[in-house]
Structures are given as structure tokens and as C-alpha cells.
Amino acid sequence: MALRLSPHITVMANAAQKAAKRLLRDFNEIEQLQVSVKGPSDFVSQADLRAEAILRQELEKARPGYAFLMEESGGHGSENWSWRWVVDPLDGTTNFLHGMPHWAISIGLERRLADGGSELAAGLIYAPAADEMFWAEKGGGAFVNEHRLRVSARRELKDAVFATGIPFAAVSAPRRLAFARTLGTLMPLVAGIRRFGAAALDLAWVAAGRYDGYWELGLKPWDMTAGLLLVREAGGYATDPAGGEPRSSGDVVAANPHLHPRLCEAVADGVAAAGSRPRAARPA
């Protein structure tokens, strides 16, 4: 029997599927796309812009009072929002432009709290080329299509496969060094480390138990908002290296409960060794 989706997830799924049709068409005609350079190794294409416009139109039509934080066009709506969509219309643009079918649409939903902070209310990550839709709501579990997700159960580093994002040209030297230190620590200890180039899907795959953990420094809110909730609702931990909220720091360590402390320690040690910021506290 098909799962009954909540109103919010239904709105997000419909918007993502509509944008995906346009993206798949563009993906099959890559050579005709106009591409601009936002910075070193940082691209934006017509596909990103068209998908973002479709997502904004569909989400705004379904929930006209909600604010937006979008990768390409920034913030929209009231600064005193009660609900806000956080949208990456095409996570993995470089993969997309090179004809690699590992890219996704990411839509997160934040709810304002009485103290002025916000919580993650819902998240959806859709990989059109694989037709996999990952989704979660706070307190409702995490799913891919109609199957419930659980993080992996592996306990030993020697059995673990981790994902990461390798720094590219625009990343600062201290952050590149922090990554290199962490990589050097982990490589001799684990079964493998992967870099597939789409942060949202990395987090979704941790939630699905495909990866045992994932780390990356310097992410933007649209890269991770949906994925953080997926990992947590699948029984994993998603924090920064010090155990804090990644949406505040931009640094993410996500893993199953057994491996999360070890991964946090390795990432925090790498950051400290690079001298890019004070040593993060090790989780208990």
C-alpha cells in the first residue's frame, strides 16, 4: 500500500518532480546550456536558474506566506517568517555539467520557534536520474520512495565507508589543510572514502545506510538543511565537529551513533592541526 504523504511533503514532492522534468531535459542537452562562473570551480547554468524558478513558483503557489532561502536568488519574503523553504535547485552542478547522473534537488523546510531560533520541520532530496526521492518530517521517520530508512549499524572504523567533499579551487588554504589532515588520519583506518560531489545526496546516503558517515567543512544552508533532518530521522547524528548545529557553523559531521564520535574527533583534530579555528571539543 502506498504511503500517505503529509501536506508539506506532498507540496515538496510535486514541486521537485515538476522541476526534475526540466532538469532531465537539460541534462540530455548539456552542450546547449549557457554556463556562468560564480567563482573558481563554482558554476551556475541555465538549468539551475530554470529549476529554481519552477520550484519557487510551485512552492509559493501552494504556501503563499512562506519565505525562501534559495541558492541562486537568495532570500525572499518576510524577515519575520514563521516558515521558510531552503532550496538548492541543483545540488551537484559540476556533475550535471559533465554528464554524470549524480545530482539532486534539495528542499528543506524550517519552522520558527518562540525563542527566535528555528527547527527543521521537513526535508526532501530528489535524485531524478535514479528516480529516488528521500524525504523526512520531524518525528515521522525518514524514507526513500516508500521504504523506511535506517542508518548503518557498523561499529568499527575498519568496516566503515565514509563520504566527504574534497576542497576545490575557491576553498581557503587553512580549510584545504584541515581536510588533508583529516583524510590522512582516516585513510589508514577505514574501508574506504568516497567523493561523489553532491552534499545533499551524501547526507541522504548516510540516512540510507549506504555510507557509514560523511564530513565536510564550509557548507551553505541549502546544501544540508534537508539532509540533516534525513540523517536524524533515520537514527543517525548530524552535528558540527564540536557537537553543535551545522546550520550555524557550516561544518557537518554525520554518521551512525557508533561512529559519529570517532569521525567528529578526526575532523576536529584536522581543523585544530590546520590552525583555522580553535580546537573543537571532543564529544563524550
Buried (B, 14 or more C-beta within 10 A) or exposed (E): EEEEBEEBBEBBBBBBBBBBEBBBEBBEEBEEBEEEEEEEEEBBBBBBBBBBBBBBEBBBEBBEEBBBBBBBBEEBBEEEBEBBBBBBBBBBBBBBBEEBEBBBBBBBBBBBEEEEEBEBBBBBBBBBBEEBBBBBBBEEBBBBEEEEBBBBEBEEBEEBBBBBBEBEEEBEEBBBBBBBBBBEBBEEEBEEBBEBBBBBBBBBBBBBBBBBBBBBBBBBBBBBBBBBBBBBBBBBBBBBBBBEEBBEBBBBBBBBEBBBBBBBBBBBBBBBBBEBBEEBEBBE
